[in-house]
Amino acid sequence: MKVKSYKAGSVGEVELDVAPFGEKILYRTLKDAVVMFMANQRQGTASTKGRSEVKGTNKKPYKQKHTGRARAGDVKSPIWRGGGTVFGPKPRDYSYHMPTKARRVALRTALAGKMADGEVVVADLGEWSEPASRSARKVLSDLGSPRRACVVISERNESLYKSFRNFPRVQVRTAAELCAYDVVNGGTIIAEKAAIDQLVERVGQKAKSEGAAS
């Protein structure tokens, strides 16, 4: 399949073997991976006070009968203003994990979907010896200034990261830490060729012929 390419300010096309990423998009698995990621980001610190935790006296506010009012036990009742909360949230851990194989399949199908939609750019980003937002802005401008972008590199580069972090909705990930949520939420995927090779090795499916031979 032909995908967009970028090198030295020139945008063109390059032939890319997309077979390792498959053709079928597994939407259910992809959704499960995205929901898992978002759940794992939750802090789970919401907390409310129950009836026993609200500050106040336990004394009966008025006598039980002959007042014309509804009977009341204490001012900490949930139906009173300032009283406790019934079944309110308490601190909890929302995180959970899908099987490793399922996460790999989700990432693979996410990349396949991006390639099918023409939202993958194989880029030669060159050397970044020092942070340069001007150079990062030029890369994005040459690619049509996408509203969202995810720059995928083969190995950590602090200068490149600092160059792109000033732009809203632009994130930088290494091929080793990329997940399905980054791909789905990342908009245009700007990836180095070496990074794509690492992704093929990490999540790519083997050719049918190799599977039959083994």
KOLPAKE-801787 format. One record per residue (C-alpha): x, y, z; residue number from 1; residue in one letter. Coordinates in nm, 3 decimals. Example, Ala and Ser with C-alpha at 12.3 -4.5 7.8 and 13.67 -1.06 7.14 Angstrom:
% KOLPAKE-801787
@X = 1.230&Y = -0.450&Z = 0.780&nugu = 1&vexvo = A $
@X = 1.367&Y = -0.106&Z = 0.714&nugu = 2&vexvo = S $
END
This chain:
% KOLPAKE-801787
@X = 0.000&Y = 0.000&Z = 0.000&nugu = 1&vexvo = M $
@X = 0.115&Y = 0.352&Z = -0.077&nugu = 2&vexvo = K $
@X = 0.122&Y = 0.588&Z = 0.222&nugu = 3&vexvo = V $
@X = 0.236&Y = 0.946&Z = 0.262&nugu = 4&vexvo = K $
@X = 0.604&Y = 1.013&Z = 0.316&nugu = 5&vexvo = S $
@X = 0.794&Y = 1.315&Z = 0.439&nugu = 6&vexvo = Y $
@X = 1.159&Y = 1.402&Z = 0.400&nugu = 7&vexvo = K $
@X = 1.341&Y = 1.735&Z = 0.406&nugu = 8&vexvo = A $
@X = 1.023&Y = 1.937&Z = 0.360&nugu = 9&vexvo = G $
@X = 0.900&Y = 1.727&Z = 0.069&nugu = 10&vexvo = S $
@X = 0.574&Y = 1.532&Z = 0.092&nugu = 11&vexvo = V $
@X = 0.534&Y = 1.231&Z = -0.134&nugu = 12&vexvo = G $
@X = 0.435&Y = 0.866&Z = -0.129&nugu = 13&vexvo = E $
@X = 0.617&Y = 0.551&Z = -0.037&nugu = 14&vexvo = V $
@X = 0.529&Y = 0.184&Z = -0.069&nugu = 15&vexvo = E $
@X = 0.464&Y = 0.021&Z = 0.268&nugu = 16&vexvo = L $
@X = 0.390&Y = -0.343&Z = 0.341&nugu = 17&vexvo = D $
@X = 0.075&Y = -0.333&Z = 0.555&nugu = 18&vexvo = V $
@X = 0.019&Y = -0.710&Z = 0.558&nugu = 19&vexvo = A $
@X = 0.167&Y = -0.750&Z = 0.911&nugu = 20&vexvo = P $
@X = -0.109&Y = -0.523&Z = 1.045&nugu = 21&vexvo = F $
@X = -0.388&Y = -0.718&Z = 0.880&nugu = 22&vexvo = G $
@X = -0.690&Y = -0.593&Z = 0.688&nugu = 23&vexvo = E $
@X = -0.979&Y = -0.658&Z = 0.927&nugu = 24&vexvo = K $
@X = -1.044&Y = -0.397&Z = 1.196&nugu = 25&vexvo = I $
@X = -1.159&Y = -0.553&Z = 1.523&nugu = 26&vexvo = L $
@X = -1.374&Y = -0.274&Z = 1.659&nugu = 27&vexvo = Y $
@X = -1.480&Y = -0.454&Z = 1.979&nugu = 28&vexvo = R $
@X = -1.122&Y = -0.531&Z = 2.083&nugu = 29&vexvo = T $
@X = -1.017&Y = -0.177&Z = 1.993&nugu = 30&vexvo = L $
@X = -1.299&Y = -0.028&Z = 2.201&nugu = 31&vexvo = K $
@X = -1.211&Y = -0.249&Z = 2.497&nugu = 32&vexvo = D $
@X = -0.849&Y = -0.130&Z = 2.485&nugu = 33&vexvo = A $
@X = -0.949&Y = 0.237&Z = 2.469&nugu = 34&vexvo = V $
@X = -1.196&Y = 0.201&Z = 2.759&nugu = 35&vexvo = V $
@X = -0.930&Y = 0.019&Z = 2.963&nugu = 36&vexvo = M $
@X = -0.677&Y = 0.298&Z = 2.903&nugu = 37&vexvo = F $
@X = -0.925&Y = 0.568&Z = 3.005&nugu = 38&vexvo = M $
@X = -1.026&Y = 0.374&Z = 3.316&nugu = 39&vexvo = A $
@X = -0.661&Y = 0.338&Z = 3.417&nugu = 40&vexvo = N $
@X = -0.620&Y = 0.717&Z = 3.400&nugu = 41&vexvo = Q $
@X = -0.891&Y = 0.776&Z = 3.661&nugu = 42&vexvo = R $
@X = -0.755&Y = 0.888&Z = 3.997&nugu = 43&vexvo = Q $
@X = -1.049&Y = 0.744&Z = 4.190&nugu = 44&vexvo = G $
@X = -1.016&Y = 1.003&Z = 4.467&nugu = 45&vexvo = T $
@X = -1.384&Y = 1.113&Z = 4.480&nugu = 46&vexvo = A $
@X = -1.515&Y = 1.076&Z = 4.834&nugu = 47&vexvo = S $
@X = -1.835&Y = 1.168&Z = 5.019&nugu = 48&vexvo = T $
@X = -1.928&Y = 1.151&Z = 5.385&nugu = 49&vexvo = K $
@X = -2.186&Y = 0.908&Z = 5.507&nugu = 50&vexvo = G $
@X = -2.423&Y = 0.955&Z = 5.794&nugu = 51&vexvo = R $
@X = -2.172&Y = 0.838&Z = 6.051&nugu = 52&vexvo = S $
@X = -1.898&Y = 1.070&Z = 5.919&nugu = 53&vexvo = E $
@X = -2.089&Y = 1.399&Z = 5.914&nugu = 54&vexvo = V $
@X = -2.010&Y = 1.636&Z = 6.199&nugu = 55&vexvo = K $
@X = -2.309&Y = 1.689&Z = 6.428&nugu = 56&vexvo = G $
@X = -2.489&Y = 1.571&Z = 6.736&nugu = 57&vexvo = T $
@X = -2.671&Y = 1.245&Z = 6.774&nugu = 58&vexvo = N $
@X = -2.936&Y = 1.411&Z = 6.983&nugu = 59&vexvo = K $
@X = -3.295&Y = 1.388&Z = 6.862&nugu = 60&vexvo = K $
@X = -3.384&Y = 1.736&Z = 6.724&nugu = 61&vexvo = P $
@X = -3.735&Y = 1.732&Z = 6.872&nugu = 62&vexvo = Y $
@X = -3.969&Y = 1.489&Z = 7.037&nugu = 63&vexvo = K $
@X = -4.115&Y = 1.200&Z = 6.842&nugu = 64&vexvo = Q $
@X = -4.484&Y = 1.285&Z = 6.861&nugu = 65&vexvo = K $
@X = -4.733&Y = 1.572&Z = 6.880&nugu = 66&vexvo = H $
@X = -4.528&Y = 1.827&Z = 6.683&nugu = 67&vexvo = T $
@X = -4.707&Y = 1.799&Z = 6.349&nugu = 68&vexvo = G $
@X = -4.370&Y = 1.731&Z = 6.182&nugu = 69&vexvo = R $
@X = -4.222&Y = 1.414&Z = 6.043&nugu = 70&vexvo = A $
@X = -4.031&Y = 1.213&Z = 6.299&nugu = 71&vexvo = R $
@X = -3.653&Y = 1.260&Z = 6.291&nugu = 72&vexvo = A $
@X = -3.368&Y = 1.079&Z = 6.461&nugu = 73&vexvo = G $
@X = -3.082&Y = 1.326&Z = 6.421&nugu = 74&vexvo = D $
@X = -2.969&Y = 1.616&Z = 6.202&nugu = 75&vexvo = V $
@X = -2.722&Y = 1.392&Z = 6.014&nugu = 76&vexvo = K $
@X = -3.005&Y = 1.216&Z = 5.833&nugu = 77&vexvo = S $
@X = -2.951&Y = 1.199&Z = 5.452&nugu = 78&vexvo = P $
@X = -3.286&Y = 1.372&Z = 5.395&nugu = 79&vexvo = I $
@X = -3.177&Y = 1.675&Z = 5.595&nugu = 80&vexvo = W $
@X = -2.974&Y = 1.962&Z = 5.455&nugu = 81&vexvo = R $
@X = -2.613&Y = 1.907&Z = 5.555&nugu = 82&vexvo = G $
@X = -2.672&Y = 1.542&Z = 5.629&nugu = 83&vexvo = G $
@X = -2.479&Y = 1.242&Z = 5.507&nugu = 84&vexvo = G $
@X = -2.478&Y = 1.103&Z = 5.155&nugu = 85&vexvo = T $
@X = -2.640&Y = 0.770&Z = 5.075&nugu = 86&vexvo = V $
@X = -2.431&Y = 0.533&Z = 4.862&nugu = 87&vexvo = F $
@X = -2.193&Y = 0.815&Z = 4.763&nugu = 88&vexvo = G $
@X = -1.858&Y = 0.753&Z = 4.592&nugu = 89&vexvo = P $
@X = -1.558&Y = 0.643&Z = 4.795&nugu = 90&vexvo = K $
@X = -1.190&Y = 0.627&Z = 4.692&nugu = 91&vexvo = P $
@X = -1.136&Y = 0.322&Z = 4.473&nugu = 92&vexvo = R $
@X = -0.904&Y = 0.184&Z = 4.210&nugu = 93&vexvo = D $
@X = -1.063&Y = 0.180&Z = 3.864&nugu = 94&vexvo = Y $
@X = -0.765&Y = 0.024&Z = 3.688&nugu = 95&vexvo = S $
@X = -0.770&Y = -0.318&Z = 3.523&nugu = 96&vexvo = Y $
@X = -0.572&Y = -0.490&Z = 3.252&nugu = 97&vexvo = H $
@X = -0.654&Y = -0.677&Z = 2.935&nugu = 98&vexvo = M $
@X = -0.443&Y = -0.977&Z = 2.834&nugu = 99&vexvo = P $
@X = -0.117&Y = -0.884&Z = 2.665&nugu = 100&vexvo = T $
@X = -0.218&Y = -1.056&Z = 2.343&nugu = 101&vexvo = K $
@X = -0.547&Y = -0.862&Z = 2.332&nugu = 102&vexvo = A $
@X = -0.362&Y = -0.531&Z = 2.378&nugu = 103&vexvo = R $
@X = -0.129&Y = -0.618&Z = 2.093&nugu = 104&vexvo = R $
@X = -0.422&Y = -0.706&Z = 1.868&nugu = 105&vexvo = V $
@X = -0.590&Y = -0.375&Z = 1.959&nugu = 106&vexvo = A $
@X = -0.278&Y = -0.176&Z = 1.869&nugu = 107&vexvo = L $
@X = -0.236&Y = -0.369&Z = 1.545&nugu = 108&vexvo = R $
@X = -0.597&Y = -0.314&Z = 1.437&nugu = 109&vexvo = T $
@X = -0.575&Y = 0.056&Z = 1.532&nugu = 110&vexvo = A $
@X = -0.273&Y = 0.100&Z = 1.305&nugu = 111&vexvo = L $
@X = -0.448&Y = -0.093&Z = 1.027&nugu = 112&vexvo = A $
@X = -0.743&Y = 0.145&Z = 1.052&nugu = 113&vexvo = G $
@X = -0.517&Y = 0.449&Z = 1.032&nugu = 114&vexvo = K $
@X = -0.341&Y = 0.312&Z = 0.727&nugu = 115&vexvo = M $
@X = -0.672&Y = 0.235&Z = 0.559&nugu = 116&vexvo = A $
@X = -0.783&Y = 0.594&Z = 0.624&nugu = 117&vexvo = D $
@X = -0.460&Y = 0.739&Z = 0.484&nugu = 118&vexvo = G $
@X = -0.362&Y = 0.895&Z = 0.816&nugu = 119&vexvo = E $
@X = -0.012&Y = 0.748&Z = 0.842&nugu = 120&vexvo = V $
@X = 0.298&Y = 0.939&Z = 0.733&nugu = 121&vexvo = V $
@X = 0.638&Y = 0.771&Z = 0.708&nugu = 122&vexvo = V $
@X = 0.873&Y = 1.054&Z = 0.799&nugu = 123&vexvo = A $
@X = 1.247&Y = 1.107&Z = 0.800&nugu = 124&vexvo = D $
@X = 1.271&Y = 1.351&Z = 1.091&nugu = 125&vexvo = L $
@X = 1.649&Y = 1.377&Z = 1.080&nugu = 126&vexvo = G $
@X = 1.873&Y = 1.464&Z = 1.375&nugu = 127&vexvo = E $
@X = 1.747&Y = 1.670&Z = 1.668&nugu = 128&vexvo = W $
@X = 2.056&Y = 1.770&Z = 1.863&nugu = 129&vexvo = S $
@X = 1.871&Y = 2.047&Z = 2.046&nugu = 130&vexvo = E $
@X = 1.508&Y = 2.157&Z = 2.093&nugu = 131&vexvo = P $
@X = 1.374&Y = 2.358&Z = 1.799&nugu = 132&vexvo = A $
@X = 1.004&Y = 2.445&Z = 1.795&nugu = 133&vexvo = S $
@X = 1.052&Y = 2.619&Z = 1.461&nugu = 134&vexvo = R $
@X = 1.161&Y = 2.293&Z = 1.300&nugu = 135&vexvo = S $
@X = 0.870&Y = 2.107&Z = 1.458&nugu = 136&vexvo = A $
@X = 0.627&Y = 2.373&Z = 1.333&nugu = 137&vexvo = R $
@X = 0.768&Y = 2.337&Z = 0.980&nugu = 138&vexvo = K $
@X = 0.714&Y = 1.958&Z = 0.986&nugu = 139&vexvo = V $
@X = 0.352&Y = 2.002&Z = 1.091&nugu = 140&vexvo = L $
@X = 0.297&Y = 2.285&Z = 0.842&nugu = 141&vexvo = S $
@X = 0.439&Y = 2.081&Z = 0.552&nugu = 142&vexvo = D $
@X = 0.198&Y = 1.802&Z = 0.642&nugu = 143&vexvo = L $
@X = -0.103&Y = 2.033&Z = 0.629&nugu = 144&vexvo = G $
@X = -0.111&Y = 2.137&Z = 0.996&nugu = 145&vexvo = S $
@X = -0.318&Y = 1.841&Z = 1.122&nugu = 146&vexvo = P $
@X = -0.550&Y = 1.918&Z = 1.415&nugu = 147&vexvo = R $
@X = -0.409&Y = 1.620&Z = 1.601&nugu = 148&vexvo = R $
@X = -0.082&Y = 1.436&Z = 1.550&nugu = 149&vexvo = A $
@X = 0.113&Y = 1.157&Z = 1.714&nugu = 150&vexvo = C $
@X = 0.485&Y = 1.147&Z = 1.639&nugu = 151&vexvo = V $
@X = 0.619&Y = 0.792&Z = 1.673&nugu = 152&vexvo = V $
@X = 0.996&Y = 0.756&Z = 1.704&nugu = 153&vexvo = I $
@X = 1.220&Y = 0.453&Z = 1.733&nugu = 154&vexvo = S $
@X = 1.401&Y = 0.563&Z = 2.049&nugu = 155&vexvo = E $
@X = 1.375&Y = 0.838&Z = 2.305&nugu = 156&vexvo = R $
@X = 1.492&Y = 1.181&Z = 2.192&nugu = 157&vexvo = N $
@X = 1.455&Y = 1.454&Z = 2.453&nugu = 158&vexvo = E $
@X = 1.522&Y = 1.733&Z = 2.204&nugu = 159&vexvo = S $
@X = 1.252&Y = 1.613&Z = 1.966&nugu = 160&vexvo = L $
@X = 1.007&Y = 1.569&Z = 2.253&nugu = 161&vexvo = Y $
@X = 1.069&Y = 1.924&Z = 2.379&nugu = 162&vexvo = K $
@X = 1.028&Y = 2.058&Z = 2.025&nugu = 163&vexvo = S $
@X = 0.681&Y = 1.912&Z = 1.974&nugu = 164&vexvo = F $
@X = 0.540&Y = 1.942&Z = 2.327&nugu = 165&vexvo = R $
@X = 0.461&Y = 2.313&Z = 2.282&nugu = 166&vexvo = N $
@X = 0.195&Y = 2.236&Z = 2.023&nugu = 167&vexvo = F $
@X = -0.153&Y = 2.148&Z = 2.151&nugu = 168&vexvo = P $
@X = -0.291&Y = 1.805&Z = 2.063&nugu = 169&vexvo = R $
@X = 0.051&Y = 1.685&Z = 1.943&nugu = 170&vexvo = V $
@X = 0.213&Y = 1.400&Z = 2.134&nugu = 171&vexvo = Q $
@X = 0.538&Y = 1.209&Z = 2.100&nugu = 172&vexvo = V $
@X = 0.563&Y = 0.835&Z = 2.167&nugu = 173&vexvo = R $
@X = 0.827&Y = 0.572&Z = 2.113&nugu = 174&vexvo = T $
@X = 0.732&Y = 0.257&Z = 1.925&nugu = 175&vexvo = A $
@X = 0.781&Y = 0.057&Z = 2.245&nugu = 176&vexvo = A $
@X = 0.531&Y = 0.260&Z = 2.450&nugu = 177&vexvo = E $
@X = 0.269&Y = 0.329&Z = 2.182&nugu = 178&vexvo = L $
@X = -0.077&Y = 0.195&Z = 2.269&nugu = 179&vexvo = C $
@X = -0.412&Y = 0.169&Z = 2.092&nugu = 180&vexvo = A $
@X = -0.548&Y = 0.482&Z = 2.263&nugu = 181&vexvo = Y $
@X = -0.252&Y = 0.689&Z = 2.136&nugu = 182&vexvo = D $
@X = -0.327&Y = 0.578&Z = 1.781&nugu = 183&vexvo = V $
@X = -0.704&Y = 0.627&Z = 1.797&nugu = 184&vexvo = V $
@X = -0.680&Y = 0.964&Z = 1.971&nugu = 185&vexvo = N $
@X = -0.365&Y = 1.079&Z = 1.795&nugu = 186&vexvo = G $
@X = -0.505&Y = 1.196&Z = 1.462&nugu = 187&vexvo = G $
@X = -0.233&Y = 1.181&Z = 1.197&nugu = 188&vexvo = T $
@X = 0.039&Y = 0.928&Z = 1.280&nugu = 189&vexvo = I $
@X = 0.385&Y = 1.064&Z = 1.187&nugu = 190&vexvo = I $
@X = 0.620&Y = 0.769&Z = 1.223&nugu = 191&vexvo = A $
@X = 0.982&Y = 0.704&Z = 1.146&nugu = 192&vexvo = E $
@X = 1.054&Y = 0.405&Z = 0.925&nugu = 193&vexvo = K $
@X = 1.256&Y = 0.246&Z = 1.204&nugu = 194&vexvo = A $
@X = 0.961&Y = 0.294&Z = 1.440&nugu = 195&vexvo = A $
@X = 0.726&Y = 0.118&Z = 1.198&nugu = 196&vexvo = I $
@X = 0.972&Y = -0.170&Z = 1.172&nugu = 197&vexvo = D $
@X = 0.971&Y = -0.195&Z = 1.551&nugu = 198&vexvo = Q $
@X = 0.590&Y = -0.196&Z = 1.555&nugu = 199&vexvo = L $
@X = 0.585&Y = -0.475&Z = 1.297&nugu = 200&vexvo = V $
@X = 0.818&Y = -0.676&Z = 1.518&nugu = 201&vexvo = E $
@X = 0.613&Y = -0.593&Z = 1.828&nugu = 202&vexvo = R $
@X = 0.255&Y = -0.645&Z = 1.714&nugu = 203&vexvo = V $
@X = 0.265&Y = -0.752&Z = 1.350&nugu = 204&vexvo = G $
@X = 0.107&Y = -1.082&Z = 1.255&nugu = 205&vexvo = Q $
@X = 0.314&Y = -1.338&Z = 1.073&nugu = 206&vexvo = K $
@X = 0.242&Y = -1.422&Z = 0.712&nugu = 207&vexvo = A $
@X = 0.007&Y = -1.716&Z = 0.657&nugu = 208&vexvo = K $
@X = 0.276&Y = -1.901&Z = 0.473&nugu = 209&vexvo = S $
@X = 0.513&Y = -1.877&Z = 0.771&nugu = 210&vexvo = E $
@X = 0.237&Y = -1.988&Z = 1.005&nugu = 211&vexvo = G $
@X = 0.162&Y = -2.290&Z = 0.788&nugu = 212&vexvo = A $
@X = 0.529&Y = -2.381&Z = 0.766&nugu = 213&vexvo = A $
@X = 0.571&Y = -2.369&Z = 1.139&nugu = 214&vexvo = S $
END
